[in-house]
């Protein structure tokens, strides 16, 4: 099969979308499929073309406006590039780059959309903008042959919005490597990910006023400065440490050593960071946002989102009960084993093959009227 995976951003940016694209692309390539990633040259220093793990990367000439992280991007020649590659199938991953959306809307080859985030995801003005954008994007989504949702929660949300059950298949993002439990020997809690409002870190900082235990926060993003000021304003310097960006080696070490992971997200379609943490044998204290309870299962403690008091109580209770913590850690390892590409790559191949062969019925291949 000749496959093109499209997203405005790709490595060296390493978010959940980029990791899924890489993991899936290299596995298709290893199976003998011809795979190309088409992305934007958001940094002029990046090569316009290269090979990685058996697949090809094409970076299109782009301009960016750094009003947010990642920056707004517009790339030239998206549709023309897809047509020149003449793939059997295109998979698209992103809803917030008009140059890509426009190109994919008018591209008339076989195409699948992988739905990574919640409809209208965001807080404040970002939620309003995202809701407007997703309502507009619906016209583009209606042109696709099939949709893959990264969780059952995302799939059910799309069905609630009027899409036909046969139009959407849930296939989760999975681990890039094996399950390797750590020992949890560190006397600290861990938060890791992009520092943005939707991750609920404001709620975590509020909760930490009543938590006397050590917290390490890793990651970078537009909210880094504001969170550091909150730590100083609330006198949390003695127990909250902002590490910023950490290497993959340091990240793995911290995940294996932490007592448990903290993920108080306000929106989370899947929560790949929680999966990665459970694969290191540690439990998760998370909010009940969107797809997170589905992802974590019995591998952690779930609290209401945007509730600092409930979060503080859960953090203190689990930190002070080592026996319960280790019991949840064992459940986390078992849950992480579900997120194995060996289990789910056949599902992706099946969807792709059915799209290419026109095996979805007319009722499956198109959305029904909105409700």
C-alpha angles and dihedrals in degrees: 000000000000108000133182119195114199131200131140089232132046140152132356080045103074111196126139094274093051093048092051092048092051095045094048095041095052091048093050089047091050088054091056100263120137107241130184127181113209113199143146128277092231089163116046089214091066116096117253090228137015144146125246129177092340099312133096126242121205117188115198124215106267145176123214137199111203099214091127141004113293093032124238107267136196120187130194126232100013097145093039091052093051091049092049091051090051096201127186088234140006122209116201123196112180140069106184106067111083095197090059095040091051092048094049092045090058097037105105100196125101110293142176127195119214108210107212104166140041121271107262092008114180143067131261114344090354090062091050092049092045092050091051091047093049092049088053092044090057089081088058094044089055089063094061123099094222143354127223114202119202093224140017088247091059091046092051091048090055091048089051087056091058106270118143116255091235091054096065129054122186114224116161129225108252143202120288091214143018129297106264112173118215126210101248089227095146121100094224146082120236135219117183133175145065113333099236133131095255091064090070096232091144087061090049093052090050090050092049090067085076099036116086094191130099121266127191116199117198127186142062135246145122094297097056096100094044092050092050089053090050090053091052094042092052095043094243097136092109094061110019118070123187106208097176117202114001129189121255089253093053091044091054092047093051092047092053095046102042120104088230143328125259119212112167095168123170091204127019124157093190114339105227091184088063090052091050091050094048088051087061088056100254129123127238134231104202144158125256091247116148112296099001098096089051091051098046097040109168093343096097152355120291123206133178112277120250091021111121094180094053090045093051091050092050093048093050094044095051096042091053095046106065094172092057091044092056092045089055089045090060090050089049091057091051091049093048090058089069089064095071120133089216087068098044108032090079088057092054091047090050093053092047093048093049091050092049091047094046090238097144111095122240090256090052096044098057135049120250123229117296118260 
